[in-house]
Amino acid sequence: MSPAEPGPSVALAITGASGAMYATRTLAALLERGTHVELIVSDYGRRLLRDELGDAASVDRLMPFLAAKYGDAVEAGTVALHSNRDLGATIASGSHRCTGMAIVPCSMKTLAAVAHGLSRNLIERAADVMLKERRRLVIVPRETPMSLPQLRNMVLCAEAGAMILPAMPAFYQKPKTIDDLADFVAGKILSALGFEHALYPEWTGQVPS
Ligand SMILES: Cc1cc2nc3c(=O)[nH]c(=O)nc-3n(C[C@H](O)[C@H](O)[C@H](O)COP(=O)(O)O)c2cc1C
């Protein structure tokens, strides 16, 4: 993982909700377009990467995993991995040039912390920075069903300026594989961060045959 910072810079947080593939697809798509990614993975995010995608997707082996699964184009971008315990990291400050952040997937615990501005770890603090600096914060919650406190926490985040982008793939594109579903959600996340992509076909007015 390189410390170099060419091109646009965004933060990506992976927390301990189901849907690790949404995170790896989003990370790969950002890297493919030459983005510098400030990556933070919570303890349970690390567990979910391994539980859902296998040991090859553990954080210390993530770049080879992405290259094997999505191709060498991921090497166009760079990743700086931060400890979630390091509240002195660059992205803990509004003076850092990071332009946006996505939390993919976002656990209900981290959602609650962002909703209430707790800033107890780097993920929570970096999200708080995005809100106070009026930058893009994309929250991808994953839970079902949802309690009233969880629903209220989403409203609080939306009121504070975050975009709530639930991990809800659509089916009108006729997905054939799990990867197609992950592509759709990752494409929505890139759009929300302001990036162009070709992760799903543009809607033409008719479902594909
Ligand atoms: C296998 C597994 C799956 C989980 N799935 C979810 C989930 O989909 N959504 C959620 O909010 N929490 C889920 N959890 C619980 C969170 O991981 C737990 O609340 C954790 O404290 C979240 O911490 P974090 O936000 O710092 O990653 C899951 C836990 C495990 C072990």
The ligand as an SDF file (V2000), in Angstrom:
LIG
                    3D

 31 33  0  0  0  0  0  0  0  0999 V2000
  -21.0640  -12.1250   11.2960 C   0  0  0  0  0  0  0  0  0  0  0  0
  -21.5850  -10.8130   11.7890 C   0  0  0  0  0  0  0  0  0  0  0  0
  -22.4900  -10.1110   11.0270 C   0  0  0  0  0  0  0  0  0  0  0  0
  -22.9700   -8.8710   11.4470 C   0  0  0  0  0  0  0  0  0  0  0  0
  -23.8310   -8.1920   10.6500 N   0  0  0  0  0  0  0  0  0  0  0  0
  -24.2600   -6.9790   11.0380 C   0  0  0  0  0  0  0  0  0  0  0  0
  -25.1160   -6.2150   10.1650 C   0  0  0  0  0  0  0  0  0  0  0  0
  -25.4380   -6.6200    9.0490 O   0  0  0  0  0  0  0  0  0  0  0  0
  -25.4860   -4.9870   10.5810 N   0  0  0  0  0  0  0  0  0  0  0  0
  -25.0960   -4.4770   11.7960 C   0  0  0  0  0  0  0  0  0  0  0  0
  -25.4700   -3.3460   12.1060 O   0  0  0  0  0  0  0  0  0  0  0  0
  -24.3100   -5.1900   12.6430 N   0  0  0  0  0  0  0  0  0  0  0  0
  -23.8850   -6.4130   12.2890 C   0  0  0  0  0  0  0  0  0  0  0  0
  -23.0640   -7.1360   13.1250 N   0  0  0  0  0  0  0  0  0  0  0  0
  -22.7570   -6.5960   14.4620 C   0  0  0  0  0  0  0  0  0  0  0  0
  -21.6020   -5.5850   14.4220 C   0  0  0  0  0  0  0  0  0  0  0  0
  -20.4540   -6.1790   13.8700 O   0  0  0  0  0  0  0  0  0  0  0  0
  -21.3230   -5.0970   15.8470 C   0  0  0  0  0  0  0  0  0  0  0  0
  -22.3860   -4.2720   16.2940 O   0  0  0  0  0  0  0  0  0  0  0  0
  -20.0180   -4.3410   15.9490 C   0  0  0  0  0  0  0  0  0  0  0  0
  -19.8730   -3.8750   17.2810 O   0  0  0  0  0  0  0  0  0  0  0  0
  -19.9500   -3.1720   14.9840 C   0  0  0  0  0  0  0  0  0  0  0  0
  -18.7810   -2.4410   15.2480 O   0  0  0  0  0  0  0  0  0  0  0  0
  -18.1420   -1.4670   14.1740 P   0  0  0  0  0  0  0  0  0  0  0  0
  -19.2100   -0.5500   13.7100 O   0  0  0  0  0  0  0  0  0  0  0  0
  -17.0600   -0.7530   14.9360 O   0  0  0  0  0  0  0  0  0  0  0  0
  -17.5770   -2.3080   13.0800 O   0  0  0  0  0  0  0  0  0  0  0  0
  -22.5530   -8.3590   12.6980 C   0  0  0  0  0  0  0  0  0  0  0  0
  -21.6290   -9.0660   13.4730 C   0  0  0  0  0  0  0  0  0  0  0  0
  -21.1510  -10.2780   13.0230 C   0  0  0  0  0  0  0  0  0  0  0  0
  -20.1460  -11.0240   13.8660 C   0  0  0  0  0  0  0  0  0  0  0  0
  1  2  1  0
  2  3  1  0
  2 30  2  0
  3  4  2  0
  4  5  1  0
  4 28  1  0
  5  6  2  0
  6  7  1  0
  6 13  1  0
  7  8  2  0
  7  9  1  0
  9 10  1  0
 10 11  2  0
 10 12  1  0
 12 13  2  0
 13 14  1  0
 14 15  1  0
 14 28  1  0
 15 16  1  0
 16 17  1  0
 16 18  1  0
 18 19  1  0
 18 20  1  0
 20 21  1  0
 20 22  1  0
 22 23  1  0
 23 24  1  0
 24 25  2  0
 24 26  1  0
 24 27  1  0
 28 29  2  0
 29 30  1  0
 30 31  1  0
M  END
$$$$
